Amino acid sequence: MKGLIINRFFRQPESVKRWITWRADERLPISRACGCVGLSRAAYYRKPIDQSAKDAPVVDSLNQIIAKHGRWGFGLCFSWMRNNGYLWNHKRVWRVYKDMRLNLPRRTKRRLPKLPKQPLVAPTEKNITWALDFMHDTLYYGKPFRTLNIIDESNREILGIEIDRACLLAESSVPWSNSGRSMGYRKRYG
């Protein structure tokens, strides 16, 4: 037992078997070498399983799903498999899914590029730009009404207010024409 290195933290089964075989060549019994490493004799003699051949049907079905639905995540793929009669464990399917590198990051919002901030330009002359403002309120006994306010943006002067139970934009030509006659029509850009 001189020179025996005991390491219980082997990660690769191949390296464990190589170490046990090497110790057996130095006339250490396999049962004692397996005991030093923390491996049973049955595990030493068991043939390694080829995971790629065992997982081939899962890989084929995942490839079939991804060919049709490229952005499906794991949950949808696994549900599709279950609905079509495949009874694989979700942990096995998740392991194969990760090995195939199908776990894509979540989509994020597409952000607009940041534009440089520019101050708003207020008109200096009157009747260059007008603003429409719809407001809604109720009377004290519960009857609703709406108002359409037409405002000159240069001096914040109210050109007209139209009050009605249902002010519609199509009917707003009446206050526009009345305010245009009294205040002078809006100048056009040319």
C-alpha positions in Angstrom: 0.0 0.0 0.0 3.1 2.2 -0.1 2.7 5.1 -2.5 -1.1 4.7 -2.6 -2.8 8.0 -3.4 -6.4 8.2 -2.1 -8.5 10.7 -4.0 -12.3 10.5 -3.6 -13.0 13.3 -6.0 -12.6 11.8 -9.4 -14.9 13.4 -11.9 -14.4 11.3 -15.0 -15.2 7.5 -14.8 -12.5 6.7 -17.4 -9.8 8.2 -15.2 -11.2 6.2 -12.2 -11.0 3.0 -14.2 -7.5 3.8 -15.4 -6.4 4.4 -11.9 -7.9 1.2 -10.6 -6.3 -0.8 -13.5 -3.0 0.8 -12.7 -3.3 -0.1 -9.0 -4.3 -3.7 -10.0 -1.2 -4.0 -12.1 0.8 -3.2 -8.9 -0.8 -6.3 -7.2 -3.5 -4.3 -5.3 -6.8 -6.2 -5.5 -9.5 -4.5 -7.6 -12.0 -4.6 -4.7 -9.6 -2.7 -2.5 -8.7 -0.2 -5.3 -12.4 0.4 -5.9 -12.9 0.9 -2.2 -10.1 3.6 -2.1 -11.8 5.5 -4.8 -15.3 5.0 -3.6 -16.5 3.0 -6.5 -18.4 -0.3 -6.4 -17.0 -3.3 -8.2 -20.2 -3.6 -10.3 -19.7 0.0 -11.5 -16.1 -0.9 -12.4 -17.1 -3.8 -14.6 -20.2 -2.1 -16.1 -19.8 -1.1 -19.7 -20.1 2.6 -20.4 -23.4 3.7 -22.0 -23.2 5.7 -25.2 -25.4 8.7 -24.4 -25.5 9.9 -28.0 -27.0 6.7 -29.2 -29.4 6.6 -26.3 -30.6 10.3 -26.9 -30.8 10.0 -30.7 -34.7 9.8 -30.8 -34.9 12.9 -28.5 -32.5 14.8 -30.8 -34.5 13.8 -33.9 -37.8 14.9 -32.4 -36.3 18.2 -31.2 -34.8 18.8 -34.7 -38.2 18.1 -36.2 -39.9 20.7 -33.9 -37.2 23.3 -34.3 -37.4 23.0 -38.1 -41.1 23.9 -38.0 -41.1 26.3 -35.1 -37.8 28.0 -34.7 -38.6 30.3 -31.8 -40.3 27.8 -29.6 -38.8 27.4 -26.1 -38.4 24.3 -24.0 -41.9 24.3 -22.6 -43.6 24.4 -25.9 -41.3 21.7 -27.4 -41.8 19.4 -24.4 -45.6 19.9 -24.5 -45.6 19.1 -28.2 -43.6 15.9 -27.5 -46.0 14.8 -24.8 -49.0 15.6 -27.0 -47.6 13.4 -29.7 -47.0 10.4 -27.5 -43.3 10.7 -26.5 -43.1 9.9 -22.8 -39.5 11.1 -22.1 -38.7 12.6 -18.8 -38.5 16.4 -18.8 -35.1 16.3 -17.2 -33.7 14.2 -20.0 -35.3 16.4 -22.7 -33.9 19.5 -20.9 -30.4 18.0 -20.8 -30.5 17.2 -24.6 -32.1 20.6 -25.3 -29.2 22.3 -23.5 -26.6 20.1 -25.2 -28.0 21.1 -28.6 -27.7 24.8 -27.5 -31.3 25.5 -28.2 -31.8 27.5 -25.0 -31.9 30.9 -26.5 -32.0 34.1 -24.5 -35.4 35.7 -24.1 -36.4 38.3 -26.6 -36.1 41.9 -25.2 -38.0 44.9 -26.3 -36.6 46.6 -29.4 -35.4 49.9 -28.2 -35.5 52.9 -30.4 -32.2 54.7 -30.8 -31.8 57.7 -28.6 -32.2 60.9 -30.5 -30.5 64.1 -29.4 -32.8 66.3 -27.4 -33.9 69.4 -29.2 -35.9 72.2 -27.6 -39.5 72.7 -28.8 -39.8 75.6 -31.1 -42.7 77.9 -30.1 -44.2 80.0 -32.9 -43.6 83.7 -32.6 -46.5 85.0 -34.8 -50.1 84.2 -34.2 -52.2 81.9 -36.4 -49.2 79.8 -37.4 -50.1 76.7 -35.4 -53.3 75.8 -33.6 -53.9 73.0 -31.2 -57.1 70.9 -30.6 -57.9 69.7 -27.1 -60.8 67.4 -26.3 -62.0 67.4 -22.7 -64.6 65.3 -21.0 -66.6 65.9 -17.8 -69.9 65.3 -16.2 -72.5 67.6 -14.7 -73.5 67.4 -11.0 -76.5 65.2 -11.8 -74.3 62.7 -13.9 -74.9 63.9 -17.5 -71.7 63.7 -19.5 -70.5 66.4 -21.9 -67.4 67.0 -24.0 -65.7 70.2 -25.1 -63.5 70.9 -28.1 -61.0 73.7 -27.4 -59.1 75.4 -30.2 -56.0 77.2 -29.0 -53.4 79.4 -30.8 -50.0 78.0 -29.7 -48.1 81.3 -30.0 -49.9 83.2 -27.3 -52.1 80.5 -25.8 -55.2 82.3 -26.8 -58.4 80.3 -27.0 -59.9 80.7 -30.4 -63.1 78.7 -29.8 -64.8 76.2 -27.5 -67.4 73.8 -28.8 -69.6 72.1 -26.1 -71.7 69.1 -26.9 -72.8 65.8 -25.5 -70.7 64.0 -28.1 -68.1 66.2 -29.8 -66.8 64.3 -32.8 -63.8 65.3 -34.9 -65.9 65.1 -38.1 -68.2 67.8 -36.7 -65.4 70.0 -35.6 -65.3 71.9 -38.9 -68.0 74.3 -37.5 -65.8 75.8 -34.7 -62.8 75.8 -37.1 -64.6 77.9 -39.7 -66.1 80.2 -37.1 -62.8 80.9 -35.4 -61.1 81.2 -38.7 -63.5 84.0 -39.7 -63.2 85.9 -36.5 -59.4 85.5 -35.8 -58.1 85.3 -39.4 -57.4 82.0 -41.1 -54.3 80.0 -40.2 -51.3 80.7 -42.3 -50.1 77.9 -44.5 -46.6 76.8 -44.9 -45.4 77.2 -48.4 
